[in-house]
Amino acid sequence: MEYKVIPFTPSIDRNKGNSAKVAQQLEAIISNYNDQGWRYVRLESVETHVLPDSGCFGIGSQPGYTAYRQMIVFSKE
């Protein structure tokens, strides 16, 4: 079995966006990959730690933080 994982970062207009727009974007991606022979498996949330940036001599340093990404998982026989 073969797997494909792609990032899913929906975008909506701050004033007009809603969950229906996000669902439409996800549906479009699933349909596109389905047409290519990939079967949708699930939407997975991945947690990662972004390392701190020490800056130059400590100036402009940034602390590390936890970031969450949504990944769409597909499979193919």
Secondary structure, DSSP 4 states (H G I P E B T S, - for coil): -EEEEEEE-----TTT--HHHHHHHHHHHHHHHHHTT-EEEEEEEEEEEEPPB-TBTTBT-B--EEEEEEEEEEEE-
